[in-house]
Each structure stands twice: as C-alpha cells, then as structure tokens.
Amino acid sequence: MMDCLGLCSGPGAQRRGASPIGVPGPDDIMQGLSEPVSALHITAQLQKRFAYLPGGRSTNGNPLIVFPEFPEFSELEEEELQNVLKYLTSVPRVSGGGFVLLLDRRLDRWAAVKSALHRIAGLFPGGRVELVLVLRPSALLQRTLSDFLFKVNRDDFKMKVVMLSSVTELHAYIDPAQLTTELGGAREYDHQTWISHRTALEAFALMVRTTAQTLQAFGTELAETELPNNETTTGGLLEDHRTEKDRMKSLLQVALHQGGGLLLLINEPLQRDADYTLSPDEKDDLDTVQRLLGQLDETERALEEFWERHRSKLEQCLQLRRFETRFREVRAQLDALCDRLSEFSEVSISPAHADHVLRELIGHEEKAYEVLDRARSLAADGDALIAAGHYGDDCIRPKGAELRAAAEGVATTLRRKRGLLLRARELHALLETALRWCEAGSSCWRGSPWTGSRPRRGRRPRGSWSATSTRRRSTSWETPPPPSAPATRPWLPPSSGRRCSWCTRSRRRCRRCSRGGGSA
C-alpha cells in the first residue's frame, strides 16, 4: 500500500526552519521586543526609581531618560545600574541619534554629580548619548563650586554635558509637554503603572512567542507525519491531530484575549480623558500590541487553512484505507463464490439429480447476488472518490475495474450454470419420454398389454409359460402374413372393420385384410 502514500507524505516538502503553517517565526513576532533583560526579572530594581522613562522626547525627537533625586545613587551596585539602564535603553524605538539624559541633582553635592556622570559615561559607550542635561545643585556654595569645577573637568566626561541652573532653562531644550510635573511639565507619570504596563506587555509578547513556537512545532510535526497503512491507526491519528489542533486554537484564543485586555489597558487614559495625548512610548506600546494581535489573527487564519489541508489529506487517507479494507473483504467473498460455483456440476445423471443441483444453485444465487451488489456498490464508491479529486485515484481505479470484472465473471458463471442445468433437465425429460415410448413398443412387440409404466426388468424364467398360453399363442395365427408384406407400413383398420387376429396383435394389415377378407 505504500505506493498509494507517496502523494500524502511531505517530510521533505517544507524548507528547514520555515513554518509549515505559514505563521511568522518567533524572531519576527518579537521584533522590537527582544530586550536583553525583561521587566519581570528586574522589577525590584526598577521599583527603586533611580532612573525612569517618562515617555517624553527632546526637541530633536530623542528619547528622554530621567535620573531623579536619589541620595543612594553612589551605593548602587554596578550590575544593578547596568541592568536598569540596559532595559530602559531597549524600550524606545531609536531610529537616529541617541538618548537625552536628564540628571536632577538640585539637592545634591558636586562630588555626587561628578561621580554620577562618570558612572553613566561608562555605561553608554559608542555615542548612544546625544546630550546630558544636569540640574546642578541649588545650594549657593555647591552651585558656585559646580560652576568652577565643571569648567575645569568638562573634557573628562566624554559626553556633551550642559549645566542648568533652573527648570526654566530646561524648557529651552525640552518642551514642558514632554516633562513630568516634578520637572515643571504637564505630563502625568506613575512609575508603578508604567512597570505594570511593561510587565503585561512583555508577558503578552512572551505568550505570543511561545504560541508561535508551539504552532511551528505543531505544523512541522503534522507535515512530517507518515500516514499509516491501516484504517484503525489512520482514524486514531486523525482524532489525535484534531485534539491537538483544538488545543492550538485554544492557545491562540487565550493570547488574543490577553492582547485585547492589554489594548484596553493602554487606551484607558484616553477613555478617562478625551484630551489626553499618548506619549511616544505609549504609542509604541500600542503599535506593538496591535501588531501582535494582527499577527495572531493571521496565525489563526493560517492555522485553519493548514488544518483544512491536513484534515482533508487524513480523511482521504482514511477513505482509502476503508476502501482497501472493504475491497479485501469483497474480493475474498468473490473468490469463495467462484470456488463454490466450481463445485456445481454442469451435468446430471437423472432428472431428480438435475432438479436437486438446480435447487441448490438457485438457493446459492441469492447469496451470490448479495455479494455482487456489494462489489458493484464498492466500485461505485471508488468512482465517487475519484470524481471528488481523491489523491489515491491511481490505487482506486484498478481495484474498481477488478471488482467489476470479477462480479461480471461470477454473474456469467451463474447464468451459464443455470442454463446448462435447465437444458440438462429438459434433455432428461425428453430422454425419459423416449424411454417410455421404447418400453411401450417393446411391450407391444412381446404381446403384453401396455399400462403406460415401465415393465419390470429381467427375463421371464424358463418354463413359466403354461401349456394353455402356449397353445393359445400357437393357434392364434390364423393366416401368417405373406413374406412380401412391408415391415414398416403403418397399420390402418380395414374399411369393413374386420381384421384377423394377427393384424390385431401386430397392429399391421396383412394382404387379405387389406382386400377386406379378414376374419373377426
């Protein structure tokens, strides 16, 4: 049967690494979300709020990272600071220049400002910092000291640093609409809400990536499945794949539901305030969620299309296995029928034997025609499969022709056997009639009256004739027929109605009776 499976197999049909279902790969789905670290892993570090993303942009469109007042900044571990800054710089979509850093050190000392600038410069190699804005210490002594020491150590920071004396000077570099209220801006910012949004977005992105990987593995498994050779295994495989497909569908539904909830969460400020304007980072998050939801919708459609093709292939395979199983059963019944018909004799030794064989054949015909009907019905089912575009037409077509030929052969044999037996019975009837006429003629020749039945076989024993009968026989011949009388001339009674005893017994006319001279 494996020659029939060549059209079903497909392990080599898929390009390695490509998704058979046609869904985007996990790397494509996570484009723009592949942070080196995730908010779920560094939630405790983010909650310290020694640096955050308010969502604002500079006048040149560069993302803004704010370092608020944090007295323990110098006590932060290097790994902790590196993780937070690496995560914050991975969130915005930076197309051109780098970031604009804003250090609020109005309540700090110059030594702390200098130390913070050196630590930050070491964490932003390769010119990723476009500009550093520092709100210098506001105390009189620290302000004077910072002005003098900054001019002396300007070149040590390896970054473009601008010292600002007040928030008003800050507004010359950044629009107040892009700043939070603590920096004299109009933007409301809640750090805990931002962390919850980021963790929800990353959880959704992780779910989408996991779902994509699961679907890719599922599609590869289905594409590389070798179709079984029997009906039971094929039916079980179809049910297993259908169950797995339903599980994939439920995973997609869960991901879509979670994405829809996240979309409502991002749009919640717009629902509360119609005049609210989403920040660039919030717009990026909104675009990301919408893109992922769109890819999930495409994935769901691709899964349905792929499943329909795979289900059709499995169902056609199951139809082929059922056809082959029924073919073997019907073919065995036809072979047994042929063997049974060969046992019926075409000749008979007597009318009773001919009637007996004919009755058995007629009784066998009822079962035989049931088998023939099943064979013709199965061949018609095969034609229907071929007409429906079944992939196994090269296997079904010859089997259907074989069934029709075998059924026609059995039907021909039945008709021939029945016809021969009917002719044999007719011949026996004719022979029986001829035999009765022969026996009747023989009885007439011997002189015994004919009763219409066959006489007892065997010769009469010698000496069984009585003298009277012998004498009567010897005297019954009054006038023997002349030698020239024709032996085969049919007897007709004389016109006078009188005939001799010899003519009466032999049913012929002698010459004398022919002339009307016979005696009664």
C-alpha positions as CSV (number, residue, x, y, z in Angstrom):
1,M,0.0,0.0,0.0
2,M,2.9,2.3,0.4
3,D,2.8,3.2,-3.3
4,C,-0.5,4.9,-2.6
5,L,1.0,7.0,0.2
6,G,3.5,8.9,-1.9
7,L,1.0,11.7,-2.6
8,C,0.3,12.0,1.1
9,S,3.8,12.2,2.5
10,G,5.5,15.5,2.8
11,P,8.5,15.4,5.2
12,G,10.8,17.0,2.6
13,A,8.3,19.4,1.2
14,Q,9.0,22.1,3.9
15,R,12.1,24.3,3.9
16,R,14.1,23.7,7.0
17,G,13.3,26.4,9.6
18,A,10.2,27.5,7.8
19,S,6.8,27.2,9.4
20,P,4.5,24.7,7.5
21,I,1.5,26.6,8.8
22,G,2.8,29.9,7.4
23,V,2.9,31.8,10.7
24,P,5.6,34.3,11.4
25,G,8.6,32.9,13.2
26,P,9.3,33.8,16.9
27,D,12.0,36.2,15.9
28,D,9.7,38.0,13.5
29,I,7.0,38.3,16.1
30,M,9.3,39.6,18.8
31,Q,10.8,42.2,16.6
32,G,11.3,45.3,18.8
33,L,10.7,43.3,22.0
34,S,13.9,41.4,22.3
35,E,15.2,43.2,25.4
36,P,18.4,41.8,26.9
37,V,16.6,41.8,30.2
38,S,12.9,41.9,31.0
39,A,10.9,43.9,33.5
40,L,9.7,40.7,35.1
41,H,13.3,39.9,36.0
42,I,14.3,43.3,37.3
43,T,11.1,44.5,38.8
44,A,12.6,45.1,42.2
45,Q,15.5,47.2,40.6
46,L,13.0,49.2,38.5
47,Q,10.9,50.0,41.6
48,K,13.8,51.8,43.2
49,R,13.2,54.6,40.6
50,F,16.7,55.9,40.3
51,A,16.1,56.2,36.6
52,Y,12.9,56.0,34.5
53,L,11.4,56.7,31.1
54,P,8.7,59.5,31.3
55,G,7.9,58.9,27.6
56,G,9.0,62.4,26.5
57,R,11.2,63.4,23.7
58,S,13.6,66.3,23.2
59,T,13.1,68.9,20.5
60,N,15.1,66.7,18.2
61,G,13.0,63.7,18.9
62,N,15.5,61.8,21.1
63,P,14.1,59.7,24.0
64,L,14.4,61.2,27.4
65,I,15.8,59.2,30.4
66,V,15.4,61.0,33.8
67,F,17.7,60.4,36.8
68,P,15.7,61.9,39.7
69,E,17.0,62.8,43.1
70,F,18.3,59.6,44.6
71,P,20.8,60.0,47.5
72,E,21.9,56.3,47.4
73,F,22.9,56.5,43.8
74,S,26.5,56.1,44.6
75,E,25.7,53.0,46.6
76,L,24.0,51.2,43.7
77,E,25.8,48.1,42.5
78,E,27.3,48.2,39.1
79,E,25.2,45.3,37.8
80,E,22.0,46.8,39.2
81,L,22.7,50.1,37.4
82,Q,23.7,48.4,34.2
83,N,20.6,46.2,34.1
84,V,18.2,49.1,34.6
85,L,19.9,51.3,32.0
86,K,20.2,48.5,29.5
87,Y,16.5,47.8,29.9
88,L,15.4,51.5,29.6
89,T,17.5,52.0,26.5
90,S,15.9,48.9,24.9
91,V,12.3,50.1,25.3
92,P,12.1,53.1,23.0
93,R,12.5,52.8,19.2
94,V,15.5,54.9,18.5
95,S,16.0,55.4,14.7
96,G,18.5,58.2,14.5
97,G,20.5,59.8,17.4
98,G,20.9,58.6,20.9
99,F,19.3,59.4,24.2
100,V,19.0,62.7,26.1
101,L,19.8,62.2,29.8
102,L,18.4,64.5,32.5
103,L,20.0,64.4,35.9
104,D,18.1,66.2,38.6
105,R,20.7,67.0,41.3
106,R,19.4,70.1,42.7
107,L,19.6,68.8,46.3
108,D,22.9,67.0,45.8
109,R,26.6,68.0,46.0
110,W,29.0,68.5,43.2
111,A,31.0,65.4,44.2
112,A,27.9,63.3,43.7
113,V,27.2,64.9,40.4
114,K,30.7,64.2,39.1
115,S,30.6,60.6,40.3
116,A,27.2,60.0,38.7
117,L,28.4,61.5,35.4
118,H,31.5,59.2,35.4
119,R,29.4,56.1,36.1
120,I,26.8,56.9,33.5
121,A,29.5,57.7,30.8
122,G,30.9,54.2,31.3
123,L,27.5,52.6,30.7
124,F,26.8,54.4,27.4
125,P,29.7,53.6,25.1
126,G,29.6,54.2,21.4
127,G,28.0,57.6,21.4
128,R,24.5,56.5,22.4
129,V,24.1,59.6,24.5
130,E,23.1,62.7,22.5
131,L,23.1,65.2,25.3
132,V,23.3,65.2,29.1
133,L,21.3,67.9,30.9
134,V,22.2,68.5,34.6
135,L,20.1,70.5,37.0
136,R,23.0,71.5,39.2
137,P,22.9,71.8,43.0
138,S,20.8,74.7,44.1
139,A,22.7,75.5,47.3
140,L,24.8,78.6,46.9
141,L,28.2,77.0,47.8
142,Q,27.6,73.9,45.7
143,R,26.3,76.0,42.8
144,T,29.5,78.1,42.8
145,L,31.7,75.1,43.2
146,S,29.9,73.2,40.5
147,D,30.3,76.1,38.0
148,F,34.0,76.3,38.6
149,L,34.8,72.6,38.7
150,F,32.6,71.8,35.7
151,K,34.6,74.2,33.6
152,V,37.8,72.6,34.7
153,N,36.6,68.9,34.3
154,R,34.4,69.4,31.2
155,D,36.5,67.2,29.0
156,D,36.7,64.3,31.5
157,F,33.1,63.2,31.0
158,K,33.4,62.2,27.3
159,M,29.8,63.4,26.7
160,K,28.1,66.6,25.9
161,V,27.1,67.9,29.3
162,V,25.0,71.1,29.8
163,M,24.7,72.6,33.3
164,L,21.3,74.1,34.0
165,S,20.5,76.4,36.9
166,S,16.7,76.0,36.9
167,V,13.8,74.2,35.3
168,T,13.1,77.3,33.2
169,E,16.4,76.8,31.4
170,L,15.5,73.1,30.9
171,H,12.4,74.1,28.9
172,A,14.7,75.6,26.3
173,Y,15.9,72.0,25.5
174,I,12.7,70.0,26.2
175,D,9.1,71.0,25.7
176,P,7.2,71.2,29.0
177,A,4.6,68.9,27.5
178,Q,7.2,66.2,27.4
179,L,8.2,66.6,31.0
180,T,6.6,65.3,34.2
181,T,5.0,67.6,36.7
182,E,8.0,67.4,39.1
183,L,10.2,68.9,36.3
184,G,7.7,71.7,35.6
185,G,5.9,69.8,32.9
186,A,2.3,68.8,32.2
187,R,2.7,65.0,31.8
188,E,1.3,62.7,34.5
189,Y,3.6,59.8,35.2
190,D,3.1,57.0,37.7
191,H,6.1,54.7,37.9
192,Q,4.2,51.7,39.3
193,T,1.7,51.9,36.4
194,W,4.5,52.1,33.9
195,I,6.1,48.9,35.4
196,S,2.8,47.1,35.4
197,H,2.2,48.1,31.7
198,R,5.7,46.9,30.8
199,T,5.3,43.6,32.6
200,A,1.9,43.0,31.0
201,L,3.3,43.8,27.5
202,E,6.3,41.6,28.0
203,A,4.1,38.8,29.3
204,F,1.8,39.1,26.2
205,A,4.8,39.2,23.9
206,L,6.3,36.1,25.6
207,M,2.9,34.3,25.2
208,V,2.8,35.2,21.5
209,R,6.4,34.0,21.1
210,T,5.6,30.7,22.9
211,T,2.5,30.3,20.9
212,A,4.4,30.9,17.7
213,Q,7.0,28.3,18.6
214,T,4.3,25.8,19.6
215,L,2.4,26.3,16.3
216,Q,5.6,26.0,14.4
217,A,6.5,22.7,16.1
218,F,2.9,21.5,15.6
219,G,2.9,22.3,11.9
220,T,6.3,20.6,11.4
221,E,5.0,17.5,13.2
222,L,1.9,17.3,11.0
223,A,3.9,17.9,7.8
224,E,6.4,15.2,8.7
225,T,3.7,12.7,9.7
226,E,3.8,9.4,7.8
227,L,0.3,8.2,7.0
228,P,-0.5,4.8,8.4
229,N,-1.3,1.7,6.4
230,N,-4.5,0.6,8.2
231,E,-7.9,2.1,8.9
232,T,-7.8,1.9,12.7
233,T,-4.4,3.7,13.0
234,T,-5.4,6.3,10.5
235,G,-8.6,7.1,12.3
236,G,-6.8,7.3,15.6
237,L,-4.2,9.6,14.1
238,L,-6.9,11.9,12.7
239,E,-8.5,12.2,16.2
240,D,-5.2,12.9,17.9
241,H,-4.3,15.6,15.4
242,R,-7.8,17.1,15.7
243,T,-7.4,17.2,19.5
244,E,-4.0,18.9,19.2
245,K,-5.4,21.4,16.7
246,D,-8.2,22.3,19.2
247,R,-5.5,22.8,21.8
248,M,-3.6,25.1,19.5
249,K,-6.8,27.0,18.8
250,S,-7.4,27.5,22.5
251,L,-3.9,28.8,23.0
252,L,-4.5,31.4,20.2
253,Q,-7.8,32.4,21.8
254,V,-6.1,32.9,25.2
255,A,-3.4,35.0,23.6
256,L,-5.9,37.1,21.7
257,H,-7.9,37.6,24.9
258,Q,-4.8,38.8,26.8
259,G,-3.8,41.1,24.0
260,G,-7.3,42.6,23.9
261,G,-7.1,43.3,27.6
262,L,-3.7,44.9,27.3
263,L,-5.0,47.1,24.5
264,L,-7.8,48.3,26.7
265,L,-5.2,49.0,29.5
266,I,-3.1,51.2,27.2
267,N,-6.1,53.1,26.0
268,E,-7.5,53.6,29.5
269,P,-6.2,57.2,29.8
270,L,-8.0,58.1,26.6
271,Q,-11.2,56.6,28.0
272,R,-10.9,58.8,31.1
273,D,-9.8,62.0,29.3
274,A,-10.6,62.7,25.7
275,D,-7.9,65.4,25.6
276,Y,-5.2,63.0,26.8
277,T,-2.3,62.6,24.4
278,L,-0.4,59.3,24.4
279,S,3.3,59.6,24.8
280,P,5.6,58.3,22.1
281,D,6.4,55.3,24.2
282,E,2.8,54.6,24.8
283,K,2.1,54.9,21.1
284,D,5.0,52.5,20.5
285,D,3.4,50.1,23.0
286,L,0.0,50.5,21.4
287,D,1.5,49.8,17.9
288,T,3.3,46.8,19.3
289,V,0.2,45.3,20.8
290,Q,-1.8,45.9,17.6
291,R,0.9,44.4,15.5
292,L,1.0,41.3,17.7
293,L,-2.8,41.0,17.7
294,G,-2.8,41.3,13.9
295,Q,-0.2,38.6,13.6
296,L,-2.2,36.4,15.9
297,D,-5.2,36.9,13.7
298,E,-3.1,35.9,10.6
299,T,-1.8,33.0,12.5
300,E,-5.3,31.8,13.4
301,R,-6.4,32.0,9.7
302,A,-3.2,30.3,8.6
303,L,-3.8,27.5,11.2
304,E,-7.3,27.0,9.9
305,E,-6.1,26.8,6.3
306,F,-3.3,24.5,7.1
307,W,-5.6,22.3,9.2
308,E,-8.2,22.1,6.4
309,R,-5.5,20.8,4.0
310,H,-4.1,18.4,6.6
311,R,-7.6,17.2,7.6
312,S,-8.5,16.7,4.0
313,K,-5.4,14.6,3.5
314,L,-6.0,12.5,6.6
315,E,-9.7,12.0,5.7
316,Q,-8.8,11.0,2.2
317,C,-6.3,8.6,3.6
318,L,-8.9,7.2,5.9
319,Q,-11.3,6.8,3.0
320,L,-8.6,5.0,1.0
321,R,-7.9,2.6,3.9
322,R,-11.6,1.9,4.3
323,F,-12.0,1.3,0.6
324,E,-9.0,-1.1,0.7
325,T,-10.4,-2.9,3.7
326,R,-13.8,-3.4,2.0
327,F,-12.0,-4.3,-1.2
328,R,-10.2,-7.2,0.5
329,E,-13.4,-8.4,2.2
330,V,-15.4,-8.3,-1.0
331,R,-12.6,-9.8,-3.1
332,A,-12.3,-12.7,-0.7
333,Q,-16.1,-13.3,-0.9
334,L,-15.9,-13.3,-4.7
335,D,-13.1,-15.8,-4.6
336,A,-15.1,-18.0,-2.2
337,L,-18.1,-17.6,-4.5
338,C,-16.1,-18.7,-7.5
339,D,-14.8,-21.7,-5.7
340,R,-18.3,-22.7,-4.6
341,L,-19.7,-22.3,-8.1
342,S,-16.9,-24.5,-9.5
343,E,-18.3,-27.3,-7.3
344,F,-21.7,-27.3,-9.0
345,S,-21.8,-30.0,-11.7
346,E,-23.0,-29.0,-15.2
347,V,-24.2,-32.5,-16.0
348,S,-26.6,-34.8,-14.2
349,I,-27.3,-38.5,-14.2
350,S,-31.1,-38.3,-13.8
351,P,-34.0,-35.8,-13.7
352,A,-34.1,-35.9,-9.9
353,H,-30.3,-35.2,-9.8
354,A,-30.7,-32.3,-12.2
355,D,-33.6,-30.9,-10.1
356,H,-31.5,-31.2,-6.9
357,V,-28.5,-29.4,-8.4
358,L,-30.7,-26.7,-9.8
359,R,-32.4,-26.1,-6.5
360,E,-29.1,-25.8,-4.8
361,L,-27.8,-23.4,-7.4
362,I,-30.9,-21.2,-7.1
363,G,-30.5,-21.1,-3.4
364,H,-26.9,-20.1,-3.8
365,E,-27.8,-17.4,-6.3
366,E,-29.5,-15.3,-3.5
367,K,-26.3,-15.0,-1.5
368,A,-24.2,-14.7,-4.7
369,Y,-26.2,-11.7,-5.9
370,E,-25.8,-10.0,-2.5
371,V,-22.0,-10.3,-2.9
372,L,-22.3,-9.0,-6.4
373,D,-24.3,-6.0,-5.3
374,R,-21.7,-5.2,-2.6
375,A,-18.9,-5.5,-5.2
376,R,-20.7,-3.1,-7.7
377,S,-21.6,-0.7,-4.8
378,L,-17.9,-0.6,-3.7
379,A,-16.8,0.0,-7.3
380,A,-19.3,2.9,-7.5
381,D,-17.9,4.3,-4.2
382,G,-14.5,4.2,-5.7
383,D,-15.7,6.1,-8.8
384,A,-17.2,8.7,-6.4
385,L,-13.9,9.2,-4.6
386,I,-12.1,9.6,-7.9
387,A,-14.7,12.2,-9.1
388,A,-14.2,14.1,-5.8
389,G,-10.5,14.5,-6.6
390,H,-9.1,11.9,-4.3
391,Y,-5.3,11.7,-4.3
392,G,-5.3,7.9,-4.5
393,D,-7.1,7.6,-7.8
394,D,-4.2,5.5,-9.2
395,C,-4.9,3.0,-6.5
396,I,-8.7,3.1,-6.5
397,R,-9.3,2.9,-10.3
398,P,-7.7,-0.6,-10.9
399,K,-9.4,-2.0,-7.9
400,G,-12.8,-0.8,-9.1
401,A,-12.1,-2.4,-12.5
402,E,-11.0,-5.6,-10.8
403,L,-14.2,-5.7,-8.8
404,R,-16.4,-5.1,-11.8
405,A,-14.6,-7.8,-13.9
406,A,-14.8,-10.3,-11.0
407,A,-18.5,-9.6,-10.5
408,E,-19.3,-9.9,-14.2
409,G,-17.4,-13.2,-14.3
410,V,-19.4,-14.6,-11.4
411,A,-22.6,-13.4,-12.9
412,T,-21.7,-15.0,-16.2
413,T,-20.8,-18.3,-14.5
414,L,-24.1,-18.3,-12.6
415,R,-26.1,-17.7,-15.9
416,R,-24.1,-20.4,-17.7
417,K,-24.5,-23.0,-14.9
418,R,-28.2,-22.3,-14.6
419,G,-28.7,-22.5,-18.4
420,L,-26.8,-25.8,-18.6
421,L,-28.8,-27.3,-15.8
422,L,-32.1,-26.3,-17.3
423,R,-31.1,-27.8,-20.6
424,A,-29.9,-31.0,-18.8
425,R,-33.3,-31.3,-17.1
426,E,-35.1,-30.7,-20.4
427,L,-32.9,-33.3,-22.0
428,H,-33.6,-35.8,-19.2
429,A,-37.3,-35.2,-19.7
430,L,-37.0,-35.9,-23.4
431,L,-35.0,-39.0,-22.8
432,E,-37.5,-40.2,-20.2
433,T,-40.3,-39.7,-22.7
434,A,-38.4,-41.5,-25.4
435,L,-37.6,-44.3,-23.0
436,R,-41.3,-44.8,-22.1
437,W,-42.2,-45.0,-25.8
438,C,-39.5,-47.5,-26.4
439,E,-40.7,-49.6,-23.5
440,A,-44.2,-49.3,-24.7
441,G,-43.2,-50.5,-28.2
442,S,-41.3,-53.4,-26.7
443,S,-44.2,-54.4,-24.6
444,C,-46.5,-54.3,-27.6
445,W,-44.0,-56.4,-29.5
446,R,-43.9,-59.0,-26.8
447,G,-47.7,-59.1,-26.7
448,S,-48.2,-57.9,-23.1
449,P,-50.7,-55.1,-22.6
450,W,-49.2,-51.7,-22.2
451,T,-50.1,-50.0,-18.9
452,G,-48.1,-46.8,-19.5
453,S,-45.5,-47.7,-16.9
454,R,-42.1,-49.3,-17.4
455,P,-42.2,-53.1,-17.2
456,R,-40.2,-55.0,-14.6
457,R,-36.7,-55.6,-15.8
458,G,-35.4,-59.1,-16.2
459,R,-36.3,-62.1,-18.3
460,R,-39.2,-64.4,-17.5
461,P,-37.9,-67.7,-16.1
462,R,-37.8,-70.6,-18.4
463,G,-40.7,-72.9,-18.2
464,S,-43.0,-70.2,-16.8
465,W,-45.3,-70.4,-19.8
466,S,-48.4,-72.6,-19.4
467,A,-49.5,-75.1,-21.9
468,T,-52.7,-73.2,-22.4
469,S,-51.0,-70.0,-23.2
470,T,-48.6,-71.8,-25.5
471,R,-51.4,-73.4,-27.2
472,R,-53.3,-70.2,-27.5
473,R,-50.2,-68.4,-28.9
474,S,-49.7,-71.3,-31.4
475,T,-53.3,-71.3,-32.6
476,S,-53.7,-67.5,-32.7
477,W,-52.1,-67.2,-36.0
478,E,-54.8,-68.0,-38.4
479,T,-53.1,-66.7,-41.5
480,P,-49.4,-65.6,-41.3
481,P,-48.6,-62.6,-43.3
482,P,-47.0,-63.0,-46.6
483,P,-43.3,-62.5,-46.7
484,S,-43.6,-59.6,-49.0
485,A,-45.6,-57.5,-46.6
486,P,-43.8,-54.3,-45.7
487,A,-42.4,-54.4,-42.1
488,T,-42.7,-50.7,-41.6
489,R,-46.0,-49.9,-43.2
490,P,-48.4,-48.4,-40.6
491,W,-51.5,-50.3,-39.7
492,L,-54.9,-48.9,-40.6
493,P,-58.1,-50.7,-39.9
494,P,-59.9,-52.0,-42.9
495,S,-62.9,-50.2,-44.2
496,S,-65.1,-53.1,-43.3
497,G,-63.9,-53.0,-39.7
498,R,-63.0,-56.7,-39.9
499,R,-59.4,-58.0,-39.4
500,C,-57.7,-61.1,-38.5
501,S,-56.1,-61.9,-35.1
502,W,-52.6,-61.5,-36.5
503,C,-53.3,-58.0,-37.6
504,T,-54.9,-57.2,-34.3
505,R,-51.8,-58.2,-32.3
506,S,-49.2,-56.8,-34.6
507,R,-51.1,-53.6,-35.4
508,R,-50.4,-54.1,-39.1
509,R,-52.5,-55.4,-42.0
510,C,-52.0,-58.5,-43.9
511,R,-52.7,-58.7,-47.6
512,R,-56.0,-60.5,-47.1
513,C,-57.3,-58.0,-44.6
514,S,-56.3,-55.2,-47.0
515,R,-58.6,-56.8,-49.6
516,G,-61.3,-56.8,-47.0
517,G,-61.3,-60.5,-46.3
518,G,-60.1,-60.6,-42.8
519,S,-61.9,-62.6,-40.1
520,A,-63.1,-61.3,-36.8
